[in-house]
Amino acid sequence: MQPESPAYSRPRSIDELRRITQPPEVRLRDNAEHWTASLYLRDLSPYLTWMLLKTRISANGVTGLMILVGWSTAAALLIPGIWGAVLALLLSQLQMLVDCSDGEVARWRKTSSPAGVFLDKVGHYTTEALIPIAFGIRVAAYPFEAPADFLWTTLALLLALLIVLNKALNDMVHVARANAGLVKLADTQGEKAPTSSLLARARRFARFVPFHRLYHSVEMTIVIFASALVGLFLGQPLVDRIVVIVLVPLAFLALVGHFVAIMASKRVRS
C-alpha cells in the first residue's frame, strides 16, 4: 500500500486540526474575520474541514463551493414570500462556514496561494453584488408589469455598485501601497485610526450605529429576512421598498465615510 501523500494527510483529532488551521493570527484578525466566524462558525468549521480533508478536493475547490453557495444565496431571494428570505439567510451562513473551511484546508495542506486569495475575493464581491440585485427583482414584484417597476431594479443596481465600490476601497489601499513599494499593512486598529480628532470621534460614534456593516452578505440577508417578516403583517412589497429606499443613501454615506477615513489614516501615508 502506498503511503499517503503529505498534501493529503489527515488530522488525528479535531484539536490537532484546530491547532494547525486556526492559529492566533487567524482567530485574532481585526478586520478579516467576520463576527459570525468569531461568534460560532470557527467552532463548527473544523468538523466540515475534517470531512473535506477525507476527499481530494483542493482548497481552491472548496473556495469554488463557497462561490456557488454565495450565488445560490442571491438566487434564493427570487423565491417569493418569507421562504425565499429564510433560505437566503441560511445559505449566507453556510457560505461563511465554507469560507472558513477553505482557508483551513489550505493551511492544513500547506497549499495557500494567490489564486486562493483571488478566488475568495471573486466569491465575496460577486455575492455581495448579486444579493442586492436579486433583492431589487424581488422588490419590483417580478414579473414586471409597469415601467415604474424598473425604478426598484435601478435602485438595487445602484446599491450593488455602492457596495462593490466600498469593498474595493480596502483593496485599493493594498494596491496603492504595493505600487509605492510600502510594506503590507498589519490588520490592526492602530493602522486604521484617523489622525484627525474629529474623525476619530465620528469613528467611535459609528461603532454605536454600525450601519456601514449592513452590506455584507450575512447582514444583508438578515435585513431582508426581517423585512420579509415585517411584510407578513404590513404587506409586501411595501416594506421591501422602504428598506431599499433606506439602504441606498446609507450605502452612499458609508462609502463616503470609508473614503474619508482611509485618506485620514496612516494607510495611504508613506
N, C-alpha and C positions, 0 to 999 in steps of 0.2 A: 504493500500500500504506500502511495506517495505521501510524504509529509505535507501538511497543509502549508500553503504559501503564507509568508508573514503578512502580506497585504490582506489575506482573508482569514487570519487567525481570529478566534472568538474569545470574548472575555470569560473568565471563570466565575464571575459573580457580578451582580448589579453594582456592588460597592466598588469593585475594581473598574467597572465601566465608568461610573461617576468620577472616580479619581482621575482617570486619564482624559475623559472627554468634557468634564466640567471643572477645569482649574479655576482658581480665584480670579484670574484675569478675564475669564469669560463671565463668571457669575457677578462680578463687581463692576462690569462696564456701565458707565454712567448713561450713555445715550443709545448704544447699540442693542441693549437688552430691553425688550418690551415689558411693560408691567405685568402682563399675563404670564410671561416666562418666569419672572421673579416670584410671582404670587403662587403659581401652581404648575405651569407647564414643564418647567425644568425638573419637577418631581416625577412627572409622568413620562417625559421623553426617553429616559434610559430604557424603559420597557419596550417602546416602539423601536428604538435603536437596536436593542438586543435581538428583536425579530428580524430587522433589516440586515443585521450582520450575519444572519444564518443564510442569506441569499448572496448572489453575485452582483447585486445592484450596486453601482458606484455612488459616491457621494453626489456627483453631478446628476445621476439618475434620480436620486432622492429629491434634489432641487427641482428637477423636471416634474416630479409628482406634486411638489409644493406649488409650482406654477399652475398645473392643471386644477388643483383644488381651489386656488385663488380665482381662476376664471370661472369655475363652477359656482363659486360664491356669488359672483355677479350674475351669472345665468339664473340662479335660483330666484333672484328678485323679479324675474319676468313671470314667475308664477303668481297669479293674483291672490289677494287676500292675505290673511295672517300667516298661512303656512309657508308661503314663499319667503317671508321675512324671518320666520323661525328657522327654516333650512339655511338661509344665508348666514344667520347668526351662528349656527352650529358649524357650518363649513369654514367660517372665518377663524374659529377656534382651532379647527383641525389643521387649517393652513399654518397657523403659528406653531402647532405641535410638530408638524412635518418640518417646518423651518428650523426648529430646534434640533431635530434629528439629523438633518443633512450635514450640519457642522460637526455633530458628534461622530457620525460615520467617517467624515474626513479626518478628524483628529485621531480616531482610533486606528485608521488605516494609513495615517500619515500621507494623505493624498490631497491636502489643501492646495488650491491653485487659483490664479487669477480668473480662470474660466468659471470656477465655482462662485467667486465673488460677483462676476459679471452676470451669471445666470440668476443669482439671488436678487440682484438689482432689477433685472428684467421682470422677475416674478412680482416684486413689490410695486414697481412702477406701473406695470400693466394692470394688476389687480386693483390698485387704488385709483386708476383712471377709469376702469370698466365699471366699478361699483356705482359711482355717481351717474354714469351714462345709462346703465340699466335702471337705476332709480328714476331717472328722467323719463324713460319709456313707461315705467310703472306709474309715475305721477301724471303723465299725459293720458292715462287710461287707454292704452293700446287696445284695439286698433283705432288710429286717429280718425276722427270724424269731422274735424273743423280745423281751419288754418291756425286758430288760436292754440290748438294742442301743441303746435311746434314751439310755442313760447317756452314750454316746460322742458322740452328736449334741448332747446338752445341754452337755457339757464343751466341745465345739467352739464352740457358740454363746457360751458364757461367754468363751472365748478370743478370739473375734471382738469381743465387747463390750469387753474389756480393751484390745485392740489399738487399736480406734477411739477409746476414751477417751484412751489415751496419745497418739495422734496429735493429738487435739483440744486437748490442753493447750497446745501451741505456738500454735495459732490463737487460743485463749482469751486468751493473753498479748497478742497483737496487738489483739484486740478491746478488752480492758481498757485498754490504753494509748491506743487511739484514742478511747474514750469518756471518758478522763480528759484528753484534749487533749495528750497527750505525743507526742513525735516518734517516728517509726518506728525500731525497733531496728536497729543495724548487725549484720550477720551475723558476729560475731567472738567469739572465746573470752572476751575480757575482759568482755563484757556478760553472759555466761552463768556466769561464775565465781562460786561461792558465797562469801559473806562470812565464813562460819564455817570455821575451820581444820580442824575435824573433818570437815565435809562436803567440804572441798577434798581431804583425804586419801582419803575414800571415793570421790570422783570420779576421782582418779588411779588407785585400785585398779580401778575399773570399766573403765578403759582396757585393763587386762591381762586382764580377764574380761568381755568386752563382750556379755554375754547379752542386754542391753537392745536390741541391734541385730538380734536374731533375727527380729523381727516385720515387717520389710519384705518385700514380695512376693518379692524376689530371695533373701533369706536363708531365708525360709520354704520356698521350693521347693528350695533346696539341702538343707535339713534333711530335707524329705520324700523327696527323691531318695536321700539317704544312708540313711534309714530303709528305703526300698524295697530298696536294695542289700543291706543287712544282713539284711533279711527273707527274701531268697533263700536264706540259709543257716540262719537261726534260726527261720524260719516267720512267716507273717502270719495274722491281723492282730496277733499278739502284740507285735511290735516297734513297729508304728504306735501301739498303745495305750499302750505305755510312753512313747513320745515325747509323746503328748497329756498324759499324767499329769505329765510333767516340765515341759512348756511352760506349763500353766495357772498354777501357783504362781509360776514365773519371770516370767510376764507381769504378775501382780499385784504382785510385788516391783518390777518395772521401772516400773509405773505409780506406785506409792507413792514410789519414789526420784525419779522425774521431778518429781512434785508438790513434794516437799520441796526439790529442787534449785531449782525456779522460785521458791518462796517465800523461799529463802535467797539469791537472786541480786539483781542490780540491775534485773532485767527488770520487776518489779512495784513498783519504788520510784519515787516521784515525784522 
